[in-house]
């Protein structure tokens, strides 16, 4: 049995944020052959479940790694099997630091996005992530439990995000990871999480050897996953540092079924 951990945006999804018919057919054949699929994304759980439903990925045995490895979810039993949440004191600190730099930052409860104002960043984000919006000046007052992650966004100036990283580096050293999922999005979550650690957890949970695992991605937050898996696959459209970390690079990009084509070629799974 093989297990495939795949990122969504820029990997499994094409540029229209859809799973193409060809890739859907590959997944069907891959699972029918007795293999396992894990959808692994920085997106919150409800957004991944929406993608799963729209793509008709309604097969038994699928797992989800959400919010950069802070949540692992068993779709068959509709329950989390691992949760790594961010302490509320961290939320307060990061919100204050972002506010001081006039930088958009948001967090999440289990079914909504929490942010202070409905600015251009949140409007842009919700074009793809279709979650309800909850406005709150103090995020901790709106949270009923500790969140899985925070997300800082700047739509036009990447240096604003790198400056934010520099400003929190000393504080964050033993507390959180901060990593880019694209040039506009800076993901923040607890140190013990990350997609790579989630890959190891799921393989151990399912009793699958790490050598029988594939992981595919395109962005910096996928690197730990590619390094953890038996075979790390960077998409043709991946960032240079992701390609450098991978074992292989797909000949085609995400808009041309690059992942499905590559895996079909090496696993001999018919369409």
C-alpha positions as CSV (number, residue, x, y, z in Angstrom):
1,X,0.0,0.0,0.0
2,X,1.2,3.5,-0.9
3,X,0.1,6.7,0.7
4,X,-0.1,10.1,-1.1
5,X,0.1,13.3,0.8
6,X,-0.9,16.1,-1.5
7,X,-1.0,19.9,-1.2
8,X,-4.1,21.6,-2.7
9,X,-3.4,25.0,-4.2
10,X,-0.8,24.8,-6.9
11,X,-0.6,21.0,-6.7
12,X,-3.8,19.0,-6.8
13,X,-5.9,22.0,-7.8
14,X,-5.5,23.7,-11.2
15,X,-5.4,27.4,-11.6
16,X,-9.2,27.6,-11.4
17,X,-9.0,26.0,-7.9
18,X,-10.5,22.8,-9.2
19,X,-9.5,19.1,-9.4
20,X,-9.6,18.3,-13.1
21,X,-11.5,15.3,-14.5
22,X,-8.2,13.5,-15.4
23,X,-6.8,14.0,-11.9
24,X,-10.1,12.9,-10.3
25,X,-9.9,9.7,-12.4
26,X,-6.3,9.1,-11.3
27,X,-7.3,9.5,-7.6
28,X,-10.2,7.0,-8.1
29,X,-7.8,4.4,-9.6
30,X,-5.1,5.1,-7.0
31,X,-7.5,4.5,-4.1
32,X,-9.2,1.5,-5.8
33,X,-5.8,-0.1,-6.0
34,X,-5.7,-0.1,-2.2
35,X,-3.7,3.1,-1.6
36,X,-4.4,5.9,0.8
37,X,-5.0,9.6,0.1
38,X,-4.2,12.5,2.5
39,X,-5.2,16.0,1.5
40,X,-2.6,18.3,3.2
41,X,-3.0,22.0,3.1
42,X,-2.5,25.3,5.0
43,X,-6.3,25.8,4.5
44,X,-8.7,25.4,7.5
45,X,-10.6,22.1,7.7
46,X,-13.9,23.4,6.4
47,X,-12.3,24.8,3.3
48,X,-10.6,21.5,2.5
49,X,-13.8,19.6,3.1
50,X,-15.5,22.0,0.6
51,X,-12.8,21.1,-2.0
52,X,-13.1,17.4,-1.3
53,X,-16.9,17.6,-1.8
54,X,-16.7,19.7,-5.0
55,X,-14.1,17.3,-6.5
56,X,-16.3,14.2,-5.7
57,X,-13.5,12.7,-3.6
58,X,-16.0,10.8,-1.6
59,X,-14.0,7.6,-1.1
60,X,-13.5,5.7,2.2
61,X,-10.2,6.0,4.0
62,X,-9.3,9.6,3.2
63,X,-7.5,11.7,5.8
64,X,-7.0,15.5,6.0
65,X,-4.0,17.5,7.3
66,X,-5.4,21.0,7.8
67,X,-3.8,24.3,8.9
68,X,-0.3,23.2,8.2
69,X,-0.3,20.0,10.2
70,X,-1.9,21.4,13.3
71,X,-5.0,19.3,12.7
72,X,-5.3,15.7,11.4
73,X,-8.8,14.6,10.5
74,X,-10.3,11.2,9.8
75,X,-13.0,11.7,7.2
76,X,-14.6,8.3,7.7
77,X,-15.3,8.9,11.4
78,X,-15.7,12.7,11.0
79,X,-13.4,13.4,13.9
80,X,-9.9,14.9,14.6
81,X,-7.2,12.4,15.5
82,X,-4.5,15.1,16.3
83,X,-4.8,18.7,17.4
84,X,-2.0,21.2,18.1
85,X,-3.5,24.5,19.0
86,X,-1.9,27.9,19.6
87,X,-2.0,29.3,23.2
88,X,-4.2,32.5,23.5
89,X,-1.2,34.4,24.9
90,X,0.6,33.8,21.5
91,X,-2.5,35.1,19.7
92,X,-2.4,38.3,21.7
93,X,1.3,38.8,21.2
94,X,1.2,38.3,17.4
95,X,-1.9,40.4,17.0
96,X,-0.2,43.3,18.9
97,X,3.0,43.0,16.9
98,X,1.0,43.0,13.6
99,X,-1.0,45.9,14.7
100,X,2.1,47.9,15.5
101,X,3.4,47.3,12.0
102,X,0.0,48.0,10.4
103,X,0.0,44.5,9.0
104,X,-3.1,42.4,8.4
105,X,-3.3,39.3,10.6
106,X,-6.1,36.9,11.1
107,X,-7.0,33.8,13.1
108,X,-9.8,31.2,13.1
109,X,-12.3,29.5,15.3
110,X,-13.5,26.1,14.2
111,X,-15.9,27.4,11.5
112,X,-15.0,31.1,10.8
113,X,-12.2,33.6,10.1
114,X,-11.6,36.2,12.8
115,X,-10.1,39.5,11.8
116,X,-10.4,43.1,13.0
117,X,-11.7,44.8,9.8
118,X,-13.0,43.8,6.4
119,X,-10.0,45.1,4.5
120,X,-8.6,44.3,1.0
121,X,-6.6,41.4,2.4
122,X,-9.6,39.5,3.8
123,X,-11.6,40.2,0.7
124,X,-8.9,38.7,-1.4
125,X,-8.5,35.7,0.9
126,X,-12.2,34.9,0.9
127,X,-12.3,34.7,-2.9
128,X,-10.8,31.2,-2.5
129,X,-11.5,30.4,1.2
130,X,-15.3,30.5,1.6
131,X,-15.6,30.7,5.3
132,X,-17.8,33.0,7.4
133,X,-16.2,36.2,8.7
134,X,-16.2,37.3,12.3
135,X,-15.0,40.8,13.1
136,X,-13.4,41.4,16.5
137,X,-11.0,44.0,17.8
138,X,-9.5,41.6,20.3
139,X,-9.2,38.2,18.8
140,X,-8.9,36.3,22.1
141,X,-12.3,37.7,23.1
142,X,-13.9,36.1,20.0
143,X,-12.2,32.7,20.4
144,X,-14.1,29.9,22.3
145,X,-10.9,27.7,22.2
146,X,-7.3,28.0,21.2
147,X,-6.9,28.4,17.4
148,X,-4.9,26.2,15.1
149,X,-3.0,29.0,13.3
150,X,-2.7,32.7,12.4
151,X,-2.1,34.1,9.0
152,X,-0.4,37.4,8.2
153,X,-1.2,38.8,4.7
154,X,0.2,41.6,2.6
155,X,-0.9,41.7,-1.0
156,X,1.7,43.9,-2.6
157,X,4.9,44.1,-0.5
158,X,6.6,40.8,0.6
159,X,9.2,42.8,2.5
160,X,6.5,43.8,5.0
161,X,6.0,40.2,5.9
162,X,9.8,39.4,6.1
163,X,10.1,42.5,8.4
164,X,7.4,41.0,10.6
165,X,9.3,37.7,10.7
166,X,12.4,39.6,11.9
167,X,10.5,41.4,14.6
168,X,9.2,38.2,16.2
169,X,12.2,36.0,15.6
170,X,13.6,36.0,19.1
171,X,10.2,35.6,20.8
172,X,9.2,32.8,18.3
173,X,12.3,30.7,18.6
174,X,11.0,28.1,21.0
175,X,7.3,28.8,20.5
176,X,6.1,28.9,16.9
177,X,7.0,28.3,13.3
178,X,6.4,31.0,10.7
179,X,6.5,30.0,7.0
180,X,5.2,31.2,3.7
181,X,2.5,29.4,1.7
182,X,3.0,32.0,-1.0
183,X,4.6,35.4,-1.3
184,X,1.5,37.1,0.2
185,X,0.7,34.6,3.0
186,X,2.7,34.1,6.2
187,X,1.5,31.1,8.2
188,X,2.1,31.0,12.0
189,X,1.5,27.9,14.1
190,X,3.0,26.0,17.0
191,X,6.5,24.6,16.8
192,X,5.4,20.9,17.1
193,X,3.2,21.1,14.0
194,X,4.1,21.5,10.3
195,X,3.2,19.2,7.4
196,X,6.3,17.1,7.8
197,X,5.5,16.1,11.4
198,X,2.0,15.4,10.3
199,X,3.2,13.0,7.6
200,X,5.2,11.1,10.2
201,X,2.2,11.0,12.5
202,X,-0.2,9.7,9.8
203,X,2.2,7.0,8.6
204,X,2.7,5.8,12.1
205,X,-1.1,6.0,12.8
206,X,-1.9,3.9,9.7
207,X,1.0,1.6,10.1
208,X,2.4,2.5,6.7
209,X,6.2,2.7,6.2
210,X,7.5,6.2,5.5
211,X,9.3,4.6,2.5
212,X,5.9,3.9,0.9
213,X,4.8,7.5,1.1
214,X,4.7,10.2,-1.5
215,X,4.3,13.9,-0.8
216,X,3.6,16.6,-3.4
217,X,3.7,20.4,-3.1
218,X,4.7,23.7,-4.6
219,X,5.3,26.2,-1.7
220,X,7.6,26.7,1.2
221,X,5.2,25.3,3.7
222,X,5.3,22.0,1.8
223,X,9.1,21.6,2.2
224,X,9.0,19.7,5.5
225,X,6.4,17.3,4.0
226,X,8.5,16.6,0.9
227,X,11.6,16.0,3.1
228,X,9.6,13.7,5.5
229,X,8.1,11.4,2.8
230,X,9.7,8.5,1.1
231,X,9.5,10.5,-2.2
232,X,9.1,14.2,-2.2
233,X,7.5,15.6,-5.4
234,X,7.8,19.2,-6.4
235,X,5.5,20.5,-9.0
236,X,6.9,22.1,-12.2
237,X,5.4,25.3,-11.0
238,X,7.0,25.1,-7.5
239,X,9.2,27.7,-6.0
240,X,12.9,27.1,-6.5
241,X,13.6,26.2,-2.8
242,X,10.8,23.6,-3.0
243,X,12.3,22.0,-6.1
244,X,15.7,22.0,-4.3
245,X,14.2,20.0,-1.4
246,X,12.4,17.5,-3.6
247,X,13.5,14.1,-4.9
248,X,11.7,14.6,-8.2
249,X,10.1,17.5,-10.2
250,X,7.0,16.8,-12.3
251,X,7.5,17.5,-16.0
252,X,4.1,19.2,-16.1
253,X,2.6,21.9,-13.9
254,X,-0.6,21.9,-11.8
255,X,-2.7,23.3,-14.6
256,X,-1.8,20.3,-16.8
257,X,-2.3,17.4,-14.4
258,X,1.3,17.3,-13.5
259,X,0.9,15.2,-10.3
260,X,-1.5,12.7,-11.8
261,X,0.7,12.3,-14.9
262,X,3.8,11.7,-12.9
263,X,2.4,9.2,-10.5
264,X,0.7,7.3,-13.3
265,X,4.0,7.0,-15.0
266,X,5.8,5.5,-12.0
267,X,3.0,3.5,-10.4
268,X,1.5,2.1,-13.6
269,X,-2.0,3.0,-12.5
270,X,-4.4,3.0,-15.4
271,X,-6.7,6.0,-16.2
